[in-house]
Amino acid sequence: MKHFDKLADLQALVGHEIGTSDWITVDQKRIDLFADATGDHQWIHVDVARAKAGPFGAPVAHGFLTLSLLPEMAASAIEIADVRMGVNYGLNRVRFPAPVPVDSRLRGRFKLLAYEPLDGGAQLTMEATMEREGSPKPVCVAESVTRRFV
């Protein structure tokens, strides 16, 4: 985890990678729970036998499940001591260049693209690149916009 004492310290780091998350395992239980929470029970995610015979050779995580791991990844990648609250402001761009087969281990790399001061904080735009262990291609690339308040 990368630690920063002050939110303002990030302003000088625009254009640089500012943190890398811990690894997260995406197992079938997580996939099934996400399917139940969202109502997306497509067979490539939840029917293990059918998915093994399908195009990916195994069940794969939902793209939105992969995307939903961003907060967990960010929390293990970056700590800003003087931030009392952060809110998700949105996404500018999201792509899923490669699938996430069941039992994959993923981690996120965070590059600060923009720092915009706000009254009482800052708006941060970060490129989050999620990589799968053992794969040269990322599984998700997202431009995330958050607001952090001190």
N, C-alpha and C positions, 0 to 999 in steps of 0.2 A: 504494500500500500504506500502511495505517495502522500506525504503529509505537507500541508501548507498552513502556516500560522494565520495568514490573513487572505481574505478573498481578493483584495487588491493586488496581492502578489502574483495572481494569475495574469494580470493585464500584460505583463512583459513576456508571457509565454505563448501568445497567439502565434499559431503556425507550428507549434511543437507538440509532441506527444507528452501528455501529462500524467499518464497512469495506465497500468495494466491490471486487470482483475485476477482474482483467483479462478481456478478451473471449476466448472459446474458440470455435473453429470446429468444428462437428459435421459432418464430411464422410462420404462413403459408406464410405471405408476404416475409419473409427472405428466406424461402424454395423455393418459386416461383421465386424470383429474382436470386437465385443461379442456379436453373434449366435453366432459360433463359440465364444466363451468360455462362453456361457450355454445354448447349444442352442436358442435362440429364433430360428428362421429364418422367422417369419411373413412372408408376401409383402409386406406394407405396409412392411417394413423393408429387405428384401434383393433383391426382384425389381423392378429399376428400371423396366423396361418396363410391367409390370403395375401398379406403384404410380403411374406417371404417369397411368394411366387410372382410378385408384382415387379414393376420396373426398377425398384431400388433394392430388391433382395432382402428387405427387412422393413418393419414399420419406420416411418419417419415422423419427426416432430412437425407440428403445424408451423407455418411461417410466423404467425402471430404469437405462438408460444415462444419461439426464438426471440422475437422482438420484445416480448414481455420480460425477458431476463435482463434487459438493460438496467433497471434500477438496482437489482441485486449485484450486477457486475460493477456498476458505478460505485456502489457503497463499499465494495472491497478494493477498489482501485484508487480512490481519491478521498482524502479527508481534509476538510477546511475548518480549522479550529474556531474561527469567529462566526461561522454561519449558524444561525439559529433555526433557519427554515429554508427549504427548497421546494419549488413546485415545478411540475412538468408544464411547459408552455406549448409544446408541440413538436412536430417533426417536419422537416423541409423535404426530405427525400429518404426513401427506404427501398432497398433491393435485397433479394435473397438469391445470390449467385450459385449456391450449392445446397443440397439437402442436408438434413441432420438425422442420420440413422439412429435408431434407438441405441442407448448406452454410449452415445458420443460424449466426449468431454469438450466443453466450449469455454473460451475466455474472451474478454473484450479488451481492446486497445483503444484509448481515448486520446484524440488529438484536438486541441483547442483551436477552433476556426475563428471565433470572434468573442470579444469581451466588450459589452456595452454597459457603461455605468447606468444605474437606476437610482432613484431616490431610496436610500436605505439598502442598496445592494447592487447586483449586476445581473445582466442577462448573458448567459454563456451559450454559445453554439459550439457543439462538439461533434466531430465525426467519430462514431463508434464502429469499429471493425471487429466483428465477431469471427474468431477462427476456431476451426475444429482440429483437435489434436490429430496429427498425422496427415492432414490434408493441406495442399498448397493453396487452395482456393477458399476465400472467406465464405461463411454461410449467411452472413447478414452484414450489410453496410448501411448505416443509418445516420442521418444528420439530425441530432437531437438538440432541442432548445429548452433550456431550463432557466428559471429565475431563482437566484440565491439571495437571501436577506441576512444582514448582520444585526 
